[in-house]
Amino acid sequence: MSEAIIRQNGDFLFLFEASMTNPNGDPDQENRPRMDYETSTALVSDARRKRDCRDFLKRKGYRIFVDTWAEHKVPMDRMFLEIVNEWLTDEERVAALFDEVPKLKEKWYAAFGDSSGDFRRTYTKARADSKMKKKAEFIDFNNEFLTAIIQRALVDIRLFGSAMAVEGVSRTFTGPIQITWGYSLHPVELVKSNTITSIMNEENSTFGKKHKLHYALIAHYGTMNKYSARLTAMTEKDRDLFRQALVQGMMSNQTDSKQGQTPLLYLEILYAPDFDGYLGDLRRFLRAEYNEDKPIRGLGDLVVDFSAVSEVVRTMKDKGYIERVVGWTHPVADLSSIRDFPQLEEELDLWAPVQSAAGGGR
């Protein structure tokens, strides 16, 4: 717990291209790409981006709370009990945690009294008591214990937070990182195809159609909040990890429907520590130009103008509101269509290998 908590708010932009792919299938539309059909704009949910990040971090050995087993989302109450039992089984680990967080030890005694070190047995017995589960002392301990676990082991809640639909837990963890739905910066076209694909299940196979877009340049906007970070203990190391997971999570998710997605750039504005605001959705400062009479089939068919972004960044810097601007661009992609990209104080290497987590934590 000695790592530095993030101390400033931030805005970020993440742009990626999707070529002959389905960046986010809509289950209500036979898994067709999500669309605003009135404007022919492709849409991508924030959940899709977070899922890529979670899956990538899980592969790297980080413990994930919002998880899936056998491709099914694990109910939150089940995951909560799994993690709590895992911690309470290790008596030395709990004793060390109590020493580190005296308030947590006080709440244990308030709820359960002296358990003689048999933490899991005491907790399981109490949870089986319908009256006990509703007591304020039990709920207070759960809230404090879950907070301690999040801060030490659950990287996805440190980043994205979670509303806790768990009996005996009343605290909600607002994620320091919030990501908007992404949208294409131009109209898109669906591939006119009736290609049939075989969908293999455990016991049989069915047939369905492949739905893809010809091309889309899609932008997500997001924020990082220093105050929310204090509760989940999101550190500067966590911020670095998120940036890499955002890019590498997409690269490693090479399923049939996701092939053709390429992260292109990441831009982040880090505000002065005493500045509490944001510029807001940076996409409103972007201008995408294209020939309306010509189909868009690649980045070369567009010009994406960042000059308004660069101008507002300069203005905010002159006022002392921005500490620095950092970013990353795809090292080998042809980005000549990107104009007036803001000057960076630090160029990030988001392709750098992410080390596996030691012991499933930080």
Helices and strands as residue ranges (DSSP letters): E 10-21, E 25-26, G 27-29, E 32-33, E 35-36, E 41-44, H 46-59, E 68-69, E 72-73, H 76-89, H 91-100, H 102-112, H 119-127, G 132-134, H 136-153, H 155-160, E 161-162, E 173-174, E 177-179, E 182-184, E 196-200, E 205-209, E 213-224, H 226-232, H 236-252, E 261-271, G 282-285, E 287-289, G 299-301, E 303-305, H 307-318, E 322-329, E 338-339, E 346-347, G 358-360
